[in-house]
Amino acid sequence: MFPFYLSPFYRIKRKYRKKKKKAVNWNKIIEPQQEELEKIVDITNYFSSKNIDVYLNVNNHYEGSVPLTIQKIQSLLKG
């Protein structure tokens, strides 16, 4: 089975550019995406249940902090 790659994070770049000036450090969430993250986790769980490897690409453009976004995803995956 082929791995599934999910990257919904690209569409946030325009919003990010406007907010970039506000973010000096990447240590806080600038724009929470909780509802979308929950959908991403649902999709991830679905493909994982089918024994399909899932790779998520997370960057600072999405919420403002990769480590904090990853923590949120991990928490949602643990359910």
N, CA, C and O atoms as a Tripos MOL2 file, in Angstrom:
@<TRIPOS>MOLECULE
protein
  316   315    79     0     0
PROTEIN
NO_CHARGES

@<TRIPOS>ATOM
      1 N           0.8440   -1.1760    0.0000 N.3       1 MET1
      2 CA          0.0000    0.0000    0.0000 C.3       1 MET1
      3 C           0.8920    1.2430    0.0000 C.2       1 MET1
      4 O           1.9060    1.2790    0.6960 O.2       1 MET1
      5 N           0.5270    2.2310   -0.7560 N.am      2 PHE2
      6 CA          1.2980    3.4730   -0.8270 C.3       2 PHE2
      7 C           1.0250    4.3500    0.4000 C.2       2 PHE2
      8 O          -0.0880    4.3480    0.9270 O.2       2 PHE2
      9 N           2.0250    5.0890    0.8490 N.am      3 PRO3
     10 CA          1.7790    6.0080    1.9670 C.3       3 PRO3
     11 C           0.8820    7.1620    1.5340 C.2       3 PRO3
     12 O           0.8140    7.5000    0.3530 O.2       3 PRO3
     13 N           0.2150    7.7460    2.4790 N.am      4 PHE4
     14 CA         -0.6630    8.8900    2.2230 C.3       4 PHE4
     15 C          -0.0030   10.1220    2.8000 C.2       4 PHE4
     16 O           0.4060   10.1250    3.9620 O.2       4 PHE4
     17 N           0.1050   11.1670    2.0010 N.am      5 TYR5
     18 CA          0.7430   12.4100    2.4320 C.3       5 TYR5
     19 C          -0.2990   13.5120    2.4640 C.2       5 TYR5
     20 O          -0.9290   13.8070    1.4480 O.2       5 TYR5
     21 N          -0.4830   14.1190    3.6260 N.am      6 LEU6
     22 CA         -1.5020   15.1460    3.7990 C.3       6 LEU6
     23 C          -0.8300   16.4590    4.1450 C.2       6 LEU6
     24 O          -0.1070   16.5440    5.1380 O.2       6 LEU6
     25 N          -1.0600   17.4810    3.3410 N.am      7 SER7
     26 CA         -0.4530   18.7910    3.6080 C.3       7 SER7
     27 C          -1.4610   19.9040    3.3430 C.2       7 SER7
     28 O          -1.4260   20.5340    2.2860 O.2       7 SER7
     29 N          -2.3640   20.1510    4.3010 N.am      8 PRO8
     30 CA         -3.3450   21.2140    4.1150 C.3       8 PRO8
     31 C          -2.8010   22.5720    4.5240 C.2       8 PRO8
     32 O          -3.5190   23.5720    4.4890 O.2       8 PRO8
     33 N          -1.5340   22.6080    4.9110 N.am      9 PHE9
     34 CA         -0.9670   23.7980    5.5260 C.3       9 PHE9
     35 C          -0.5470   24.8650    4.5190 C.2       9 PHE9
     36 O          -0.2580   25.9930    4.9200 O.2       9 PHE9
     37 N          -0.5030   24.5520    3.2450 N.am     10 TYR10
     38 CA         -0.0080   25.4970    2.2450 C.3      10 TYR10
     39 C          -0.9070   26.7160    2.0840 C.2      10 TYR10
     40 O          -0.4120   27.7970    1.7640 O.2      10 TYR10
     41 N          -2.1920   26.5760    2.2940 N.am     11 ARG11
     42 CA         -3.1290   27.6590    1.9920 C.3      11 ARG11
     43 C          -3.1010   28.7950    3.0090 C.2      11 ARG11
     44 O          -3.7680   29.8110    2.8130 O.2      11 ARG11
     45 N          -2.3590   28.6430    4.0680 N.am     12 ILE12
     46 CA         -2.3500   29.6410    5.1320 C.3      12 ILE12
     47 C          -1.2920   30.7250    4.8960 C.2      12 ILE12
     48 O          -1.2380   31.6980    5.6470 O.2      12 ILE12
     49 N          -0.4610   30.5750    3.8760 N.am     13 LYS13
     50 CA          0.6760   31.4820    3.6840 C.3      13 LYS13
     51 C           0.2860   32.9480    3.5600 C.2      13 LYS13
     52 O           0.9800   33.8100    4.0990 O.2      13 LYS13
     53 N          -0.7860   33.2490    2.8770 N.am     14 ARG14
     54 CA         -1.1710   34.6540    2.7180 C.3      14 ARG14
     55 C          -1.5100   35.2910    4.0560 C.2      14 ARG14
     56 O          -1.0730   36.4050    4.3480 O.2      14 ARG14
     57 N          -2.2760   34.5960    4.8540 N.am     15 LYS15
     58 CA         -2.5990   35.1020    6.1850 C.3      15 LYS15
     59 C          -1.3280   35.2350    7.0160 C.2      15 LYS15
     60 O          -1.1550   36.1870    7.7770 O.2      15 LYS15
     61 N          -0.4500   34.2560    6.8490 N.am     16 TYR16
     62 CA          0.7930   34.2510    7.6200 C.3      16 TYR16
     63 C           1.6420   35.4760    7.3130 C.2      16 TYR16
     64 O           2.1840   36.0990    8.2260 O.2      16 TYR16
     65 N           1.7610   35.8210    6.0550 N.am     17 ARG17
     66 CA          2.5890   36.9770    5.6750 C.3      17 ARG17
     67 C           2.1250   38.2490    6.3690 C.2      17 ARG17
     68 O           2.9450   39.0700    6.7830 O.2      17 ARG17
     69 N           0.8130   38.4130    6.4970 N.am     18 LYS18
     70 CA          0.2740   39.5930    7.1670 C.3      18 LYS18
     71 C           0.6100   39.5920    8.6530 C.2      18 LYS18
     72 O           0.8210   40.6490    9.2480 O.2      18 LYS18
     73 N           0.6580   38.4120    9.2440 N.am     19 LYS19
     74 CA          0.8860   38.3050   10.6800 C.3      19 LYS19
     75 C           2.3570   38.1150   11.0310 C.2      19 LYS19
     76 O           2.7320   38.1650   12.2030 O.2      19 LYS19
     77 N           3.1750   37.9010   10.0320 N.am     20 LYS20
     78 CA          4.5900   37.6100   10.2550 C.3      20 LYS20
     79 C           5.2680   38.6970   11.0810 C.2      20 LYS20
     80 O           6.1000   38.4010   11.9390 O.2      20 LYS20
     81 N           4.9190   39.9370   10.8280 N.am     21 LYS21
     82 CA          5.5490   41.0410   11.5370 C.3      21 LYS21
     83 C           5.2680   40.9780   13.0360 C.2      21 LYS21
     84 O           6.0750   41.4500   13.8360 O.2      21 LYS21
     85 N           4.1480   40.4070   13.4150 N.am     22 LYS22
     86 CA          3.7900   40.2940   14.8270 C.3      22 LYS22
     87 C           4.5890   39.2020   15.5340 C.2      22 LYS22
     88 O           4.8230   39.2930   16.7390 O.2      22 LYS22
     89 N           5.0060   38.1800   14.8050 N.am     23 ALA23
     90 CA          5.6590   37.0190   15.4090 C.3      23 ALA23
     91 C           7.1720   37.1620   15.3700 C.2      23 ALA23
     92 O           7.8000   36.9400   14.3350 O.2      23 ALA23
     93 N           7.7450   37.5300   16.4930 N.am     24 VAL24
     94 CA          9.1970   37.6290   16.5790 C.3      24 VAL24
     95 C           9.7730   36.2530   16.8500 C.2      24 VAL24
     96 O          10.7640   35.8600   16.2340 O.2      24 VAL24
     97 N           9.1660   35.5230   17.7580 N.am     25 ASN25
     98 CA          9.5690   34.1580   18.0850 C.3      25 ASN25
     99 C           8.4930   33.2010   17.5990 C.2      25 ASN25
    100 O           7.3400   33.5780   17.3880 O.2      25 ASN25
    101 N           8.9030   31.9640   17.4310 N.am     26 TRP26
    102 CA          7.9620   30.9430   16.9830 C.3      26 TRP26
    103 C           7.5030   30.1250   18.1850 C.2      26 TRP26
    104 O           7.4370   28.8970   18.1130 O.2      26 TRP26
    105 N           7.1880   30.7930   19.2830 N.am     27 ASN27
    106 CA          6.8780   30.0740   20.5110 C.3      27 ASN27
    107 C           5.4270   30.2200   20.9580 C.2      27 ASN27
    108 O           5.0980   29.9040   22.1010 O.2      27 ASN27
    109 N           4.5580   30.6940   20.0700 N.am     28 LYS28
    110 CA          3.1460   30.7920   20.4310 C.3      28 LYS28
    111 C           2.2680   30.5900   19.2020 C.2      28 LYS28
    112 O           2.6860   30.8150   18.0650 O.2      28 LYS28
    113 N           1.0510   30.1630   19.4660 N.am     29 ILE29
    114 CA          0.0650   29.9720   18.4090 C.3      29 ILE29
    115 C          -0.4930   31.3410   18.0340 C.2      29 ILE29
    116 O          -1.0120   32.0640   18.8850 O.2      29 ILE29
    117 N          -0.3830   31.6910   16.7540 N.am     30 ILE30
    118 CA         -0.8830   32.9760   16.2670 C.3      30 ILE30
    119 C          -2.3250   32.8460   15.7970 C.2      30 ILE30
    120 O          -3.1660   33.6940   16.0950 O.2      30 ILE30
    121 N          -2.5980   31.7800   15.0630 N.am     31 GLU31
    122 CA         -3.9520   31.5610   14.5430 C.3      31 GLU31
    123 C          -4.3510   30.1040   14.7580 C.2      31 GLU31
    124 O          -4.0020   29.2450   13.9480 O.2      31 GLU31
    125 N          -5.0750   29.8130   15.8350 N.am     32 PRO32
    126 CA         -5.4660   28.4340   16.1250 C.3      32 PRO32
    127 C          -6.2820   27.8180   14.9870 C.2      32 PRO32
    128 O          -7.1190   28.4800   14.3730 O.2      32 PRO32
    129 N          -6.0200   26.5560   14.7250 N.am     33 GLN33
    130 CA         -6.7160   25.8200   13.6620 C.3      33 GLN33
    131 C          -7.3030   24.5270   14.2280 C.2      33 GLN33
    132 O          -7.2090   23.4740   13.5970 O.2      33 GLN33
    133 N          -7.9040   24.6030   15.4080 N.am     34 GLN34
    134 CA         -8.3620   23.4130   16.1290 C.3      34 GLN34
    135 C          -9.3160   22.5520   15.3090 C.2      34 GLN34
    136 O          -9.1430   21.3350   15.2410 O.2      34 GLN34
    137 N         -10.3040   23.1550   14.6950 N.am     35 GLU35
    138 CA        -11.2920   22.3850   13.9310 C.3      35 GLU35
    139 C         -10.6310   21.6450   12.7670 C.2      35 GLU35
    140 O         -10.9370   20.4810   12.5110 O.2      35 GLU35
    141 N          -9.7330   22.3200   12.0710 N.am     36 GLU36
    142 CA         -9.0450   21.6790   10.9510 C.3      36 GLU36
    143 C          -8.1100   20.5780   11.4480 C.2      36 GLU36
    144 O          -8.0010   19.5270   10.8150 O.2      36 GLU36
    145 N          -7.4360   20.8080   12.5730 N.am     37 LEU37
    146 CA         -6.5650   19.7770   13.1350 C.3      37 LEU37
    147 C          -7.3590   18.5260   13.5060 C.2      37 LEU37
    148 O          -6.8830   17.4090   13.3090 O.2      37 LEU37
    149 N          -8.5470   18.7050   14.0340 N.am     38 GLU38
    150 CA         -9.3910   17.5580   14.3620 C.3      38 GLU38
    151 C          -9.7490   16.7650   13.1050 C.2      38 GLU38
    152 O          -9.7760   15.5350   13.1330 O.2      38 GLU38
    153 N         -10.0200   17.4580   12.0150 N.am     39 LYS39
    154 CA        -10.3070   16.7810   10.7440 C.3      39 LYS39
    155 C          -9.0740   16.0450   10.2340 C.2      39 LYS39
    156 O          -9.1740   14.9270    9.7280 O.2      39 LYS39
    157 N          -7.9180   16.6750   10.3700 N.am     40 ILE40
    158 CA         -6.6650   16.0460    9.9450 C.3      40 ILE40
    159 C          -6.4270   14.7650   10.7340 C.2      40 ILE40
    160 O          -6.0280   13.7490   10.1650 O.2      40 ILE40
    161 N          -6.6680   14.8100   12.0290 N.am     41 VAL41
    162 CA         -6.4890   13.6250   12.8680 C.3      41 VAL41
    163 C          -7.4900   12.5380   12.4810 C.2      41 VAL41
    164 O          -7.1370   11.3590   12.4730 O.2      41 VAL41
    165 N          -8.7180   12.9050   12.1620 N.am     42 ASP42
    166 CA         -9.7040   11.9220   11.6940 C.3      42 ASP42
    167 C          -9.2200   11.2330   10.4190 C.2      42 ASP42
    168 O          -9.3060   10.0120   10.2970 O.2      42 ASP42
    169 N          -8.7170   12.0130    9.4810 N.am     43 ILE43
    170 CA         -8.1930   11.4550    8.2300 C.3      43 ILE43
    171 C          -6.9920   10.5580    8.5150 C.2      43 ILE43
    172 O          -6.8730    9.4660    7.9590 O.2      43 ILE43
    173 N          -6.1110   11.0280    9.3810 N.am     44 THR44
    174 CA         -4.9250   10.2560    9.7520 C.3      44 THR44
    175 C          -5.3290    8.9210   10.3690 C.2      44 THR44
    176 O          -4.7830    7.8790   10.0060 O.2      44 THR44
    177 N          -6.2680    8.9460   11.2870 N.am     45 ASN45
    178 CA         -6.7310    7.7110   11.9290 C.3      45 ASN45
    179 C          -7.3750    6.7630   10.9250 C.2      45 ASN45
    180 O          -7.1820    5.5500   11.0050 O.2      45 ASN45
    181 N          -8.1320    7.3020    9.9890 N.am     46 TYR46
    182 CA         -8.7680    6.4670    8.9720 C.3      46 TYR46
    183 C          -7.7230    5.7050    8.1540 C.2      46 TYR46
    184 O          -7.8080    4.4850    8.0100 O.2      46 TYR46
    185 N          -6.7450    6.4290    7.6250 N.am     47 PHE47
    186 CA         -5.7360    5.7670    6.7980 C.3      47 PHE47
    187 C          -4.8580    4.8290    7.6190 C.2      47 PHE47
    188 O          -4.4490    3.7760    7.1310 O.2      47 PHE47
    189 N          -4.5710    5.1990    8.8420 N.am     48 SER48
    190 CA         -3.7870    4.3160    9.7110 C.3      48 SER48
    191 C          -4.5330    3.0130    9.9730 C.2      48 SER48
    192 O          -3.9190    1.9480   10.0350 O.2      48 SER48
    193 N          -5.8440    3.0900   10.1260 N.am     49 SER49
    194 CA         -6.6400    1.8820   10.3580 C.3      49 SER49
    195 C          -6.6150    0.9530    9.1450 C.2      49 SER49
    196 O          -6.8760   -0.2440    9.2660 O.2      49 SER49
    197 N          -6.3000    1.5080    7.9850 N.am     50 LYS50
    198 CA         -6.1880    0.7170    6.7520 C.3      50 LYS50
    199 C          -4.7370    0.2880    6.4960 C.2      50 LYS50
    200 O          -4.4000   -0.1770    5.4070 O.2      50 LYS50
    201 N          -3.8830    0.4510    7.5180 N.am     51 ASN51
    202 CA         -2.4500    0.1200    7.4260 C.3      51 ASN51
    203 C          -1.7340    0.9200    6.3500 C.2      51 ASN51
    204 O          -0.8330    0.4110    5.6840 O.2      51 ASN51
    205 N          -2.1320    2.1600    6.1850 N.am     52 ILE52
    206 CA         -1.4810    3.0750    5.2500 C.3      52 ILE52
    207 C          -0.6750    4.0710    6.0680 C.2      52 ILE52
    208 O          -1.2060    4.7240    6.9660 O.2      52 ILE52
    209 N           0.6030    4.1840    5.7550 N.am     53 ASP53
    210 CA          1.4500    5.1540    6.4490 C.3      53 ASP53
    211 C           0.9880    6.5720    6.1230 C.2      53 ASP53
    212 O           0.6720    6.8830    4.9750 O.2      53 ASP53
    213 N           0.9530    7.4160    7.1290 N.am     54 VAL54
    214 CA          0.5280    8.8060    6.9590 C.3      54 VAL54
    215 C           1.6490    9.7160    7.4280 C.2      54 VAL54
    216 O           2.2030    9.5270    8.5110 O.2      54 VAL54
    217 N           1.9800   10.7010    6.6090 N.am     55 TYR55
    218 CA          3.0150   11.6770    6.9470 C.3      55 TYR55
    219 C           2.3870   13.0610    6.9720 C.2      55 TYR55
    220 O           1.7170   13.4680    6.0230 O.2      55 TYR55
    221 N           2.6070   13.7700    8.0560 N.am     56 LEU56
    222 CA          2.0960   15.1380    8.1700 C.3      56 LEU56
    223 C           3.2640   16.1000    8.0970 C.2      56 LEU56
    224 O           4.2810   15.9130    8.7630 O.2      56 LEU56
    225 N           3.1110   17.1130    7.2960 N.am     57 ASN57
    226 CA          4.1260   18.1560    7.1690 C.3      57 ASN57
    227 C           3.6010   19.3860    7.9030 C.2      57 ASN57
    228 O           2.5930   19.9700    7.5050 O.2      57 ASN57
    229 N           4.2840   19.7750    8.9710 N.am     58 VAL58
    230 CA          3.8400   20.9130    9.7800 C.3      58 VAL58
    231 C           4.8970   22.0030    9.6950 C.2      58 VAL58
    232 O           6.0920   21.7300    9.8100 O.2      58 VAL58
    233 N           4.4550   23.2390    9.4930 N.am     59 ASN59
    234 CA          5.4110   24.3480    9.4870 C.3      59 ASN59
    235 C           4.8450   25.5370   10.2510 C.2      59 ASN59
    236 O           3.6650   25.5580   10.6020 O.2      59 ASN59
    237 N           5.6900   26.5160   10.5030 N.am     60 ASN60
    238 CA          5.2980   27.6810   11.2910 C.3      60 ASN60
    239 C           4.2070   28.5100   10.6270 C.2      60 ASN60
    240 O           3.5210   29.2700   11.3110 O.2      60 ASN60
    241 N           4.0310   28.3880    9.3390 N.am     61 HIS61
    242 CA          3.0280   29.1790    8.6220 C.3      61 HIS61
    243 C           1.6120   28.7860    9.0170 C.2      61 HIS61
    244 O           0.6780   29.5680    8.8360 O.2      61 HIS61
    245 N           1.4460   27.6040    9.5440 N.am     62 TYR62
    246 CA          0.1010   27.0960    9.8210 C.3      62 TYR62
    247 C          -0.5480   27.7610   11.0310 C.2      62 TYR62
    248 O          -1.6070   28.3780   10.9070 O.2      62 TYR62
    249 N           0.0780   27.6400   12.1940 N.am     63 GLU63
    250 CA         -0.4810   28.2370   13.4090 C.3      63 GLU63
    251 C           0.4760   29.2260   14.0600 C.2      63 GLU63
    252 O           0.0650   30.0490   14.8780 O.2      63 GLU63
    253 N           1.7520   29.1450   13.6970 N.am     64 GLY64
    254 CA          2.7340   30.0610   14.2720 C.3      64 GLY64
    255 C           3.8360   29.3760   15.0430 C.2      64 GLY64
    256 O           4.8540   30.0020   15.3380 O.2      64 GLY64
    257 N           3.6670   28.0950   15.3840 N.am     65 SER65
    258 CA          4.6730   27.3830   16.1690 C.3      65 SER65
    259 C           4.6010   25.8910   15.8780 C.2      65 SER65
    260 O           3.6410   25.2230   16.2620 O.2      65 SER65
    261 N           5.6130   25.3750   15.2020 N.am     66 VAL66
    262 CA          5.6360   23.9480   14.8800 C.3      66 VAL66
    263 C           5.5620   23.0870   16.1420 C.2      66 VAL66
    264 O           4.7270   22.1840   16.2060 O.2      66 VAL66
    265 N           6.4070   23.3350   17.1480 N.am     67 PRO67
    266 CA          6.3570   22.4630   18.3320 C.3      67 PRO67
    267 C           4.9780   22.4390   19.0050 C.2      67 PRO67
    268 O           4.5090   21.3810   19.4230 O.2      67 PRO67
    269 N           4.3430   23.5910   19.1070 N.am     68 LEU68
    270 CA          3.0260   23.6350   19.7510 C.3      68 LEU68
    271 C           1.9510   22.9670   18.8950 C.2      68 LEU68
    272 O           1.0540   22.3130   19.4260 O.2      68 LEU68
    273 N           2.0380   23.1270   17.5820 N.am     69 THR69
    274 CA          1.0850   22.4560   16.6920 C.3      69 THR69
    275 C           1.2590   20.9470   16.7740 C.2      69 THR69
    276 O           0.2740   20.2100   16.8140 O.2      69 THR69
    277 N           2.5030   20.4820   16.8010 N.am     70 ILE70
    278 CA          2.7620   19.0420   16.9120 C.3      70 ILE70
    279 C           2.2320   18.5080   18.2360 C.2      70 ILE70
    280 O           1.6590   17.4190   18.2800 O.2      70 ILE70
    281 N           2.4180   19.2610   19.3120 N.am     71 GLN71
    282 CA          1.8670   18.8410   20.6090 C.3      71 GLN71
    283 C           0.3490   18.6950   20.5330 C.2      71 GLN71
    284 O          -0.2130   17.7450   21.0780 O.2      71 GLN71
    285 N          -0.3050   19.6240   19.8660 N.am     72 LYS72
    286 CA         -1.7590   19.5520   19.7220 C.3      72 LYS72
    287 C          -2.1640   18.3130   18.9220 C.2      72 LYS72
    288 O          -3.1110   17.6150   19.2860 O.2      72 LYS72
    289 N          -1.4430   18.0450   17.8370 N.am     73 ILE73
    290 CA         -1.7450   16.8710   17.0090 C.3      73 ILE73
    291 C          -1.5360   15.5940   17.8140 C.2      73 ILE73
    292 O          -2.3720   14.6920   17.7760 O.2      73 ILE73
    293 N          -0.4230   15.5120   18.5430 N.am     74 GLN74
    294 CA         -0.1560   14.3300   19.3670 C.3      74 GLN74
    295 C          -1.2600   14.1190   20.3960 C.2      74 GLN74
    296 O          -1.7070   12.9940   20.6180 O.2      74 GLN74
    297 N          -1.6880   15.1920   21.0120 N.am     75 SER75
    298 CA         -2.7540   15.1070   22.0100 C.3      75 SER75
    299 C          -4.0540   14.6060   21.3840 C.2      75 SER75
    300 O          -4.7470   13.7730   21.9670 O.2      75 SER75
    301 N          -4.3780   15.1070   20.2130 N.am     76 LEU76
    302 CA         -5.5900   14.6680   19.5130 C.3      76 LEU76
    303 C          -5.4870   13.2060   19.0800 C.2      76 LEU76
    304 O          -6.4740   12.4740   19.1330 O.2      76 LEU76
    305 N          -4.3000   12.7800   18.6530 N.am     77 LEU77
    306 CA         -4.1150   11.3920   18.2340 C.3      77 LEU77
    307 C          -4.2820   10.4280   19.4030 C.2      77 LEU77
    308 O          -4.7780    9.3150   19.2310 O.2      77 LEU77
    309 N          -3.8700   10.8550   20.5810 N.am     78 LYS78
    310 CA         -4.0120   10.0040   21.7700 C.3      78 LYS78
    311 C          -5.4620    9.9180   22.2150 C.2      78 LYS78
    312 O          -5.8640    8.9830   22.9070 O.2      78 LYS78
    313 N          -6.2420   10.9190   21.7990 N.am     79 GLY79
    314 CA         -7.6660   10.9450   22.0300 C.3      79 GLY79
    315 C          -8.0510   11.1010   23.4570 C.2      79 GLY79
    316 O          -9.2400   11.1350   23.7750 O.2      79 GLY79
@<TRIPOS>BOND
     1     1     2 1
     2     2     3 1
     3     3     4 2
     4     3     5 am
     5     5     6 1
     6     6     7 1
     7     7     8 2
     8     7     9 am
     9     9    10 1
    10    10    11 1
    11    11    12 2
    12    11    13 am
    13    13    14 1
    14    14    15 1
    15    15    16 2
    16    15    17 am
    17    17    18 1
    18    18    19 1
    19    19    20 2
    20    19    21 am
    21    21    22 1
    22    22    23 1
    23    23    24 2
    24    23    25 am
    25    25    26 1
    26    26    27 1
    27    27    28 2
    28    27    29 am
    29    29    30 1
    30    30    31 1
    31    31    32 2
    32    31    33 am
    33    33    34 1
    34    34    35 1
    35    35    36 2
    36    35    37 am
    37    37    38 1
    38    38    39 1
    39    39    40 2
    40    39    41 am
    41    41    42 1
    42    42    43 1
    43    43    44 2
    44    43    45 am
    45    45    46 1
    46    46    47 1
    47    47    48 2
    48    47    49 am
    49    49    50 1
    50    50    51 1
    51    51    52 2
    52    51    53 am
    53    53    54 1
    54    54    55 1
    55    55    56 2
    56    55    57 am
    57    57    58 1
    58    58    59 1
    59    59    60 2
    60    59    61 am
    61    61    62 1
    62    62    63 1
    63    63    64 2
    64    63    65 am
    65    65    66 1
    66    66    67 1
    67    67    68 2
    68    67    69 am
    69    69    70 1
    70    70    71 1
    71    71    72 2
    72    71    73 am
    73    73    74 1
    74    74    75 1
    75    75    76 2
    76    75    77 am
    77    77    78 1
    78    78    79 1
    79    79    80 2
    80    79    81 am
    81    81    82 1
    82    82    83 1
    83    83    84 2
    84    83    85 am
    85    85    86 1
    86    86    87 1
    87    87    88 2
    88    87    89 am
    89    89    90 1
    90    90    91 1
    91    91    92 2
    92    91    93 am
    93    93    94 1
    94    94    95 1
    95    95    96 2
    96    95    97 am
    97    97    98 1
    98    98    99 1
    99    99   100 2
   100    99   101 am
   101   101   102 1
   102   102   103 1
   103   103   104 2
   104   103   105 am
   105   105   106 1
   106   106   107 1
   107   107   108 2
   108   107   109 am
   109   109   110 1
   110   110   111 1
   111   111   112 2
   112   111   113 am
   113   113   114 1
   114   114   115 1
   115   115   116 2
   116   115   117 am
   117   117   118 1
   118   118   119 1
   119   119   120 2
   120   119   121 am
   121   121   122 1
   122   122   123 1
   123   123   124 2
   124   123   125 am
   125   125   126 1
   126   126   127 1
   127   127   128 2
   128   127   129 am
   129   129   130 1
   130   130   131 1
   131   131   132 2
   132   131   133 am
   133   133   134 1
   134   134   135 1
   135   135   136 2
   136   135   137 am
   137   137   138 1
   138   138   139 1
   139   139   140 2
   140   139   141 am
   141   141   142 1
   142   142   143 1
   143   143   144 2
   144   143   145 am
   145   145   146 1
   146   146   147 1
   147   147   148 2
   148   147   149 am
   149   149   150 1
   150   150   151 1
   151   151   152 2
   152   151   153 am
   153   153   154 1
   154   154   155 1
   155   155   156 2
   156   155   157 am
   157   157   158 1
   158   158   159 1
   159   159   160 2
   160   159   161 am
   161   161   162 1
   162   162   163 1
   163   163   164 2
   164   163   165 am
   165   165   166 1
   166   166   167 1
   167   167   168 2
   168   167   169 am
   169   169   170 1
   170   170   171 1
   171   171   172 2
   172   171   173 am
   173   173   174 1
   174   174   175 1
   175   175   176 2
   176   175   177 am
   177   177   178 1
   178   178   179 1
   179   179   180 2
   180   179   181 am
   181   181   182 1
   182   182   183 1
   183   183   184 2
   184   183   185 am
   185   185   186 1
   186   186   187 1
   187   187   188 2
   188   187   189 am
   189   189   190 1
   190   190   191 1
   191   191   192 2
   192   191   193 am
   193   193   194 1
   194   194   195 1
   195   195   196 2
   196   195   197 am
   197   197   198 1
   198   198   199 1
   199   199   200 2
   200   199   201 am
   201   201   202 1
   202   202   203 1
   203   203   204 2
   204   203   205 am
   205   205   206 1
   206   206   207 1
   207   207   208 2
   208   207   209 am
   209   209   210 1
   210   210   211 1
   211   211   212 2
   212   211   213 am
   213   213   214 1
   214   214   215 1
   215   215   216 2
   216   215   217 am
   217   217   218 1
   218   218   219 1
   219   219   220 2
   220   219   221 am
   221   221   222 1
   222   222   223 1
   223   223   224 2
   224   223   225 am
   225   225   226 1
   226   226   227 1
   227   227   228 2
   228   227   229 am
   229   229   230 1
   230   230   231 1
   231   231   232 2
   232   231   233 am
   233   233   234 1
   234   234   235 1
   235   235   236 2
   236   235   237 am
   237   237   238 1
   238   238   239 1
   239   239   240 2
   240   239   241 am
   241   241   242 1
   242   242   243 1
   243   243   244 2
   244   243   245 am
   245   245   246 1
   246   246   247 1
   247   247   248 2
   248   247   249 am
   249   249   250 1
   250   250   251 1
   251   251   252 2
   252   251   253 am
   253   253   254 1
   254   254   255 1
   255   255   256 2
   256   255   257 am
   257   257   258 1
   258   258   259 1
   259   259   260 2
   260   259   261 am
   261   261   262 1
   262   262   263 1
   263   263   264 2
   264   263   265 am
   265   265   266 1
   266   266   267 1
   267   267   268 2
   268   267   269 am
   269   269   270 1
   270   270   271 1
   271   271   272 2
   272   271   273 am
   273   273   274 1
   274   274   275 1
   275   275   276 2
   276   275   277 am
   277   277   278 1
   278   278   279 1
   279   279   280 2
   280   279   281 am
   281   281   282 1
   282   282   283 1
   283   283   284 2
   284   283   285 am
   285   285   286 1
   286   286   287 1
   287   287   288 2
   288   287   289 am
   289   289   290 1
   290   290   291 1
   291   291   292 2
   292   291   293 am
   293   293   294 1
   294   294   295 1
   295   295   296 2
   296   295   297 am
   297   297   298 1
   298   298   299 1
   299   299   300 2
   300   299   301 am
   301   301   302 1
   302   302   303 1
   303   303   304 2
   304   303   305 am
   305   305   306 1
   306   306   307 1
   307   307   308 2
   308   307   309 am
   309   309   310 1
   310   310   311 1
   311   311   312 2
   312   311   313 am
   313   313   314 1
   314   314   315 1
   315   315   316 2
@<TRIPOS>SUBSTRUCTURE
     1 MET1         2 RESIDUE 1 A MET
     2 PHE2         6 RESIDUE 1 A PHE
     3 PRO3        10 RESIDUE 1 A PRO
     4 PHE4        14 RESIDUE 1 A PHE
     5 TYR5        18 RESIDUE 1 A TYR
     6 LEU6        22 RESIDUE 1 A LEU
     7 SER7        26 RESIDUE 1 A SER
     8 PRO8        30 RESIDUE 1 A PRO
     9 PHE9        34 RESIDUE 1 A PHE
    10 TYR10       38 RESIDUE 1 A TYR
    11 ARG11       42 RESIDUE 1 A ARG
    12 ILE12       46 RESIDUE 1 A ILE
    13 LYS13       50 RESIDUE 1 A LYS
    14 ARG14       54 RESIDUE 1 A ARG
    15 LYS15       58 RESIDUE 1 A LYS
    16 TYR16       62 RESIDUE 1 A TYR
    17 ARG17       66 RESIDUE 1 A ARG
    18 LYS18       70 RESIDUE 1 A LYS
    19 LYS19       74 RESIDUE 1 A LYS
    20 LYS20       78 RESIDUE 1 A LYS
    21 LYS21       82 RESIDUE 1 A LYS
    22 LYS22       86 RESIDUE 1 A LYS
    23 ALA23       90 RESIDUE 1 A ALA
    24 VAL24       94 RESIDUE 1 A VAL
    25 ASN25       98 RESIDUE 1 A ASN
    26 TRP26      102 RESIDUE 1 A TRP
    27 ASN27      106 RESIDUE 1 A ASN
    28 LYS28      110 RESIDUE 1 A LYS
    29 ILE29      114 RESIDUE 1 A ILE
    30 ILE30      118 RESIDUE 1 A ILE
    31 GLU31      122 RESIDUE 1 A GLU
    32 PRO32      126 RESIDUE 1 A PRO
    33 GLN33      130 RESIDUE 1 A GLN
    34 GLN34      134 RESIDUE 1 A GLN
    35 GLU35      138 RESIDUE 1 A GLU
    36 GLU36      142 RESIDUE 1 A GLU
    37 LEU37      146 RESIDUE 1 A LEU
    38 GLU38      150 RESIDUE 1 A GLU
    39 LYS39      154 RESIDUE 1 A LYS
    40 ILE40      158 RESIDUE 1 A ILE
    41 VAL41      162 RESIDUE 1 A VAL
    42 ASP42      166 RESIDUE 1 A ASP
    43 ILE43      170 RESIDUE 1 A ILE
    44 THR44      174 RESIDUE 1 A THR
    45 ASN45      178 RESIDUE 1 A ASN
    46 TYR46      182 RESIDUE 1 A TYR
    47 PHE47      186 RESIDUE 1 A PHE
    48 SER48      190 RESIDUE 1 A SER
    49 SER49      194 RESIDUE 1 A SER
    50 LYS50      198 RESIDUE 1 A LYS
    51 ASN51      202 RESIDUE 1 A ASN
    52 ILE52      206 RESIDUE 1 A ILE
    53 ASP53      210 RESIDUE 1 A ASP
    54 VAL54      214 RESIDUE 1 A VAL
    55 TYR55      218 RESIDUE 1 A TYR
    56 LEU56      222 RESIDUE 1 A LEU
    57 ASN57      226 RESIDUE 1 A ASN
    58 VAL58      230 RESIDUE 1 A VAL
    59 ASN59      234 RESIDUE 1 A ASN
    60 ASN60      238 RESIDUE 1 A ASN
    61 HIS61      242 RESIDUE 1 A HIS
    62 TYR62      246 RESIDUE 1 A TYR
    63 GLU63      250 RESIDUE 1 A GLU
    64 GLY64      254 RESIDUE 1 A GLY
    65 SER65      258 RESIDUE 1 A SER
    66 VAL66      262 RESIDUE 1 A VAL
    67 PRO67      266 RESIDUE 1 A PRO
    68 LEU68      270 RESIDUE 1 A LEU
    69 THR69      274 RESIDUE 1 A THR
    70 ILE70      278 RESIDUE 1 A ILE
    71 GLN71      282 RESIDUE 1 A GLN
    72 LYS72      286 RESIDUE 1 A LYS
    73 ILE73      290 RESIDUE 1 A ILE
    74 GLN74      294 RESIDUE 1 A GLN
    75 SER75      298 RESIDUE 1 A SER
    76 LEU76      302 RESIDUE 1 A LEU
    77 LEU77      306 RESIDUE 1 A LEU
    78 LYS78      310 RESIDUE 1 A LYS
    79 GLY79      314 RESIDUE 1 A GLY
